[in-house]
């Protein structure tokens, strides 16, 4: 790590605007039926609001509760067909969406994706375990099972400390040992959750 790298820390920075959390993320989607079928009927997010887009009333604005009171919303139009081709990545565009799942439900979740005709891939991401699929818009959706169920208000602290342990060890990626060291150092009473073995997906041997 060079002197030019930004500081990695869970401490709140001194800044003129102090956000309090994520309110919502909005995606340009296809149509109502396909969007509701994927996000409500497959992923299990309640559709809590549907109304015309305030800026473009010809579009419909859908609000889904992701499970923690944070919203995922879509601008949809009945003239838009869904697609399987992923959007071309570019600066300022959404790369993927990630949602938390329970580690013990991984087998059921993978079976549900298969039954619904959604292909998926599975990787060990070090700090967590991930299943990747695509939604009805071709957008990558990551389903994340935390290997250490850390309280929400300590997650940043654990990751920043795991980062420090990774750097000190000279390792390229955060892995189980760094996460366990962070949890132990902070005295958090959490146990590693059992997840299936999976490749790292980095192309680099960890």
SULGISUL-V823359 format. One record per residue. RES is the residue in one small letter. SS is DSSP state (H for helix, E for strand, L for the rest). PHI is phi in degrees with one decimal (none if undefined). NEAR is the number of other ideal C-beta (glycine too) atoms within 12 Angstrom. Layout:
BEGIN
res=RES ss=SS phi=PHI near=NEAR
res=RES ss=SS phi=PHI near=NEAR
END
This chain:
BEGIN
res=x ss=L phi=none near=14
res=x ss=L phi=-88.9 near=6
res=x ss=L phi=-66.4 near=6
res=x ss=L phi=-84.1 near=6
res=x ss=L phi=-69.5 near=10
res=x ss=L phi=-68.0 near=11
res=x ss=L phi=-66.7 near=15
res=x ss=L phi=-102.9 near=20
res=x ss=L phi=-156.7 near=15
res=x ss=L phi=-87.0 near=21
res=x ss=L phi=-69.2 near=12
res=x ss=L phi=-67.8 near=13
res=x ss=L phi=-75.6 near=14
res=x ss=L phi=-82.3 near=8
res=x ss=L phi=-145.1 near=8
res=x ss=L phi=-71.2 near=6
res=x ss=L phi=-121.8 near=8
res=x ss=L phi=-114.9 near=9
res=x ss=L phi=-68.5 near=10
res=x ss=L phi=-107.5 near=8
res=x ss=L phi=146.3 near=13
res=x ss=L phi=-82.6 near=17
res=x ss=L phi=-90.2 near=15
res=x ss=E phi=-159.2 near=22
res=x ss=E phi=-121.3 near=22
res=x ss=E phi=-115.7 near=23
res=x ss=E phi=-120.0 near=32
res=x ss=E phi=-79.0 near=25
res=x ss=L phi=-112.3 near=39
res=x ss=L phi=-88.3 near=32
res=x ss=L phi=-123.8 near=25
res=x ss=H phi=-62.8 near=27
res=x ss=H phi=-60.0 near=21
res=x ss=H phi=-68.8 near=27
res=x ss=H phi=-67.5 near=38
res=x ss=H phi=-64.9 near=29
res=x ss=H phi=-60.9 near=23
res=x ss=H phi=-77.6 near=39
res=x ss=H phi=-80.3 near=37
res=x ss=H phi=-88.0 near=26
res=x ss=H phi=-78.1 near=18
res=x ss=H phi=-97.8 near=28
res=x ss=L phi=-81.2 near=34
res=x ss=L phi=87.5 near=23
res=x ss=L phi=-93.0 near=31
res=x ss=L phi=-60.5 near=20
res=x ss=E phi=-84.5 near=29
res=x ss=E phi=-103.8 near=22
res=x ss=E phi=-158.0 near=19
res=x ss=E phi=-141.0 near=21
res=x ss=E phi=-158.9 near=17
res=x ss=E phi=-63.2 near=16
res=x ss=L phi=-61.9 near=22
res=x ss=L phi=-64.6 near=14
res=x ss=L phi=-93.9 near=10
res=x ss=L phi=-133.4 near=13
res=x ss=L phi=-60.1 near=12
res=x ss=L phi=-73.4 near=15
res=x ss=L phi=-97.3 near=26
res=x ss=E phi=-103.5 near=30
res=x ss=E phi=-109.2 near=31
res=x ss=E phi=-104.9 near=38
res=x ss=E phi=-116.8 near=31
res=x ss=E phi=-113.8 near=36
res=x ss=E phi=-85.9 near=22
res=x ss=L phi=-76.1 near=30
res=x ss=L phi=121.9 near=20
res=x ss=L phi=-126.0 near=15
res=x ss=L phi=87.8 near=17
res=x ss=L phi=-84.0 near=22
res=x ss=E phi=-107.4 near=26
res=x ss=E phi=-115.9 near=38
res=x ss=E phi=-122.5 near=33
res=x ss=E phi=-132.5 near=40
res=x ss=E phi=-95.0 near=30
res=x ss=E phi=-125.9 near=37
res=x ss=L phi=-145.5 near=24
res=x ss=L phi=-65.3 near=16
res=x ss=L phi=-85.2 near=11
res=x ss=L phi=-96.3 near=22
res=x ss=L phi=-78.1 near=18
res=x ss=L phi=-71.9 near=25
res=x ss=L phi=-148.6 near=17
res=x ss=L phi=-106.8 near=19
res=x ss=L phi=-76.0 near=13
res=x ss=L phi=-67.3 near=19
res=x ss=L phi=-65.0 near=21
res=x ss=L phi=-70.6 near=11
res=x ss=L phi=-69.5 near=13
res=x ss=L phi=-156.0 near=8
res=x ss=L phi=-60.8 near=7
res=x ss=L phi=87.7 near=6
res=x ss=L phi=-97.1 near=14
res=x ss=L phi=-71.4 near=26
res=x ss=L phi=-81.9 near=18
res=x ss=E phi=-162.1 near=24
res=x ss=E phi=-109.7 near=33
res=x ss=E phi=-127.1 near=26
res=x ss=E phi=-130.1 near=34
res=x ss=E phi=-81.5 near=28
res=x ss=E phi=-131.8 near=32
res=x ss=L phi=-82.0 near=21
res=x ss=H phi=-57.5 near=27
res=x ss=H phi=-70.1 near=16
res=x ss=H phi=-98.6 near=20
res=x ss=H phi=-52.8 near=30
res=x ss=H phi=-60.1 near=19
res=x ss=H phi=-66.3 near=18
res=x ss=H phi=-66.9 near=33
res=x ss=H phi=-65.4 near=27
res=x ss=H phi=-65.1 near=14
res=x ss=H phi=-65.2 near=23
res=x ss=H phi=-62.5 near=28
res=x ss=H phi=-62.5 near=16
res=x ss=H phi=-61.5 near=12
res=x ss=L phi=-86.0 near=20
res=x ss=L phi=81.6 near=15
res=x ss=L phi=-103.4 near=27
res=x ss=L phi=-69.2 near=16
res=x ss=L phi=-148.9 near=27
res=x ss=E phi=-126.9 near=21
res=x ss=E phi=-135.2 near=28
res=x ss=E phi=-141.0 near=27
res=x ss=E phi=-92.2 near=28
res=x ss=L phi=-98.4 near=31
res=x ss=L phi=85.3 near=35
res=x ss=L phi=-75.8 near=36
res=x ss=E phi=-156.2 near=36
res=x ss=E phi=-118.4 near=38
res=x ss=E phi=-127.2 near=36
res=x ss=E phi=-117.5 near=40
res=x ss=E phi=-111.0 near=29
res=x ss=E phi=-144.0 near=34
res=x ss=E phi=-124.8 near=29
res=x ss=L phi=-85.5 near=40
res=x ss=L phi=-71.9 near=34
res=x ss=L phi=-101.1 near=30
res=x ss=L phi=85.3 near=26
res=x ss=L phi=-79.4 near=34
res=x ss=E phi=-69.9 near=29
res=x ss=E phi=-119.2 near=36
res=x ss=E phi=-105.7 near=29
res=x ss=E phi=-106.0 near=40
res=x ss=E phi=-105.8 near=32
res=x ss=E phi=-105.7 near=35
res=x ss=E phi=-68.1 near=34
res=x ss=L phi=-76.1 near=33
res=x ss=E phi=-119.9 near=35
res=x ss=L phi=-75.6 near=26
res=x ss=L phi=-76.1 near=31
res=x ss=L phi=-55.1 near=16
res=x ss=H phi=-53.7 near=17
res=x ss=H phi=-77.9 near=12
res=x ss=H phi=-117.1 near=24
res=x ss=H phi=-62.3 near=26
res=x ss=H phi=-62.4 near=23
res=x ss=H phi=-63.0 near=25
res=x ss=H phi=-65.4 near=35
res=x ss=H phi=-64.7 near=28
res=x ss=H phi=-64.3 near=28
res=x ss=H phi=-71.9 near=33
res=x ss=H phi=-62.1 near=39
res=x ss=H phi=-59.7 near=31
res=x ss=H phi=-61.1 near=25
res=x ss=H phi=-64.6 near=30
res=x ss=H phi=-63.3 near=27
res=x ss=H phi=-63.0 near=20
res=x ss=H phi=-62.2 near=16
res=x ss=H phi=-83.0 near=17
res=x ss=L phi=73.4 near=10
res=x ss=L phi=-92.4 near=24
res=x ss=L phi=-79.7 near=18
res=x ss=L phi=-134.3 near=27
res=x ss=L phi=-66.2 near=33
res=x ss=L phi=-136.5 near=28
res=x ss=H phi=-53.7 near=28
res=x ss=H phi=-61.4 near=22
res=x ss=H phi=-69.7 near=32
res=x ss=H phi=-65.5 near=40
res=x ss=H phi=-63.1 near=25
res=x ss=H phi=-63.3 near=24
res=x ss=H phi=-67.3 near=34
res=x ss=H phi=-60.7 near=31
res=x ss=H phi=-65.0 near=20
res=x ss=H phi=-63.5 near=19
res=x ss=H phi=-85.4 near=27
res=x ss=L phi=69.0 near=12
res=x ss=L phi=-83.7 near=24
res=x ss=L phi=-89.9 near=12
res=x ss=L phi=-131.8 near=22
res=x ss=L phi=-107.4 near=16
res=x ss=E phi=-63.0 near=23
res=x ss=L phi=-83.1 near=23
res=x ss=L phi=-71.8 near=15
res=x ss=L phi=-133.1 near=32
res=x ss=L phi=-65.9 near=20
res=x ss=L phi=-66.3 near=12
res=x ss=L phi=-154.6 near=23
res=x ss=L phi=-67.2 near=18
res=x ss=L phi=-73.4 near=23
res=x ss=L phi=76.3 near=20
res=x ss=L phi=-96.8 near=17
res=x ss=L phi=78.9 near=10
res=x ss=L phi=-125.0 near=12
res=x ss=L phi=-71.1 near=11
res=x ss=L phi=-97.7 near=21
END
